[in-house]
């Protein structure tokens, strides 16, 4: 799914209309989740030569959001828990993936993972709430 079709065209992580976007693009997995590969860089570091923790959290959140997009669900993050297992060196090729764990009414629980050479580096679990048309701002208004 393109970012233009899901209201994320200006997103810093996946937005096709944002010149600073990381241009993440997720594909479906056979297990019903999503996955992407992402090459990190020194411009995303926190501590010297390590990927910034906020970037890690944002990558996980993006994967879980796109997992819902791929199911035709537009939802926002209500609660996000991130577990940092190992420092991630800058200039790493990462696999980022997410899957739906459960859903009930307008609530969805998802898990995201970041792997480096098949080693789990960080994971997240989050609760998302389905967006309704009344939740959306009018075009041009915030």
C-alpha positions in Angstrom: 0.0 0.0 0.0 1.4 3.4 -0.9 1.5 6.2 1.6 -0.8 8.3 -0.6 -3.6 5.8 -0.1 -3.4 5.7 3.6 -3.2 9.3 4.7 0.6 9.1 5.3 1.9 10.9 2.2 3.9 13.4 4.3 5.0 10.9 6.9 8.7 11.1 8.0 9.0 7.3 7.8 7.0 6.3 4.7 5.7 9.5 3.1 6.1 9.7 -0.7 5.6 13.5 -0.6 8.1 14.2 2.2 11.6 15.0 0.9 13.1 13.9 4.3 11.1 10.6 4.4 13.0 7.4 5.1 10.8 5.9 2.3 9.8 2.7 4.2 7.8 0.3 2.1 6.2 -2.8 3.7 5.3 -6.1 2.1 2.9 -8.8 3.3 4.3 -11.9 4.8 2.9 -15.4 4.5 2.1 -15.3 8.2 -0.3 -12.3 7.7 2.1 -9.6 8.9 4.4 -7.1 7.1 8.1 -6.8 6.7 10.7 -4.4 5.2 14.4 -4.0 5.0 16.0 -0.7 6.0 19.6 0.5 5.7 20.4 2.7 8.7 23.0 5.5 8.6 25.1 7.7 10.8 22.6 10.6 10.4 20.2 8.5 12.6 22.5 8.0 15.6 22.0 8.9 19.2 25.1 7.8 21.1 28.2 7.6 18.9 27.7 5.1 16.1 24.4 3.7 17.6 20.9 4.0 16.2 18.9 6.5 18.2 16.3 4.9 20.5 13.6 7.2 19.3 14.3 6.1 15.7 14.0 2.4 16.8 10.6 3.2 18.4 9.4 5.0 15.3 10.5 2.2 13.0 8.6 -0.3 15.2 5.5 1.9 15.3 5.6 2.4 11.6 5.7 -1.4 10.9 2.7 -2.0 13.2 0.8 0.8 11.6 1.5 -0.6 8.1 0.4 -4.0 9.3 -3.0 -2.5 10.0 -3.0 -0.6 6.7 -2.4 -3.9 4.8 -5.6 -5.2 6.5 -7.5 -2.1 5.4 -7.5 -0.7 8.9 -6.7 2.9 9.7 -5.8 3.3 13.4 -3.6 5.4 15.7 -1.2 4.3 18.4 -2.8 4.5 21.8 -0.1 2.8 23.8 3.4 1.8 22.8 5.9 -0.4 24.8 9.4 -0.8 23.4 12.0 -3.2 24.7 15.6 -2.5 23.6 17.5 -5.7 23.7 20.8 -4.9 22.1 22.4 -1.6 20.7 21.9 -1.3 17.0 25.0 -0.1 15.2 24.5 2.7 12.6 25.1 1.6 9.0 23.2 -1.7 9.6 20.7 -3.5 7.3 17.7 -4.2 9.4 14.7 -6.4 9.0 11.6 -4.7 10.5 8.4 -6.7 10.8 5.0 -6.6 12.6 2.0 -8.8 13.1 -1.5 -8.5 14.6 -1.8 -10.3 17.9 -5.5 -9.6 18.7 -8.4 -7.3 17.9 -11.6 -6.4 19.7 -14.1 -3.8 18.5 -12.0 -0.7 17.6 -8.8 -1.9 19.5 -5.9 -3.8 18.0 -2.8 -5.2 19.7 0.3 -5.7 17.6 3.9 -6.8 18.0 6.8 -5.3 16.1 10.4 -6.6 15.8 13.7 -5.3 14.5 16.3 -7.9 13.5 19.9 -7.6 12.5 21.4 -10.7 10.9 18.5 -12.8 12.3 19.2 -11.5 15.9 16.3 -9.8 17.7 17.6 -6.3 18.6 14.3 -4.7 19.8 10.6 -5.5 20.0 7.5 -3.6 20.7 3.9 -4.2 21.6 1.3 -1.6 21.0 -2.4 -0.9 21.2 -4.0 0.9 18.3 -7.5 2.4 18.1 -9.4 2.5 14.8 -9.8 6.0 13.4 -13.3 7.2 12.6 -14.1 9.9 10.1 -15.0 12.2 13.1 -11.4 11.8 14.3 -10.0 13.3 11.2 -9.2 17.0 10.8 -10.8 18.9 8.0 -8.5 19.3 5.0 -6.2 22.3 5.6 -7.1 22.5 9.3 -5.2 21.1 12.2 
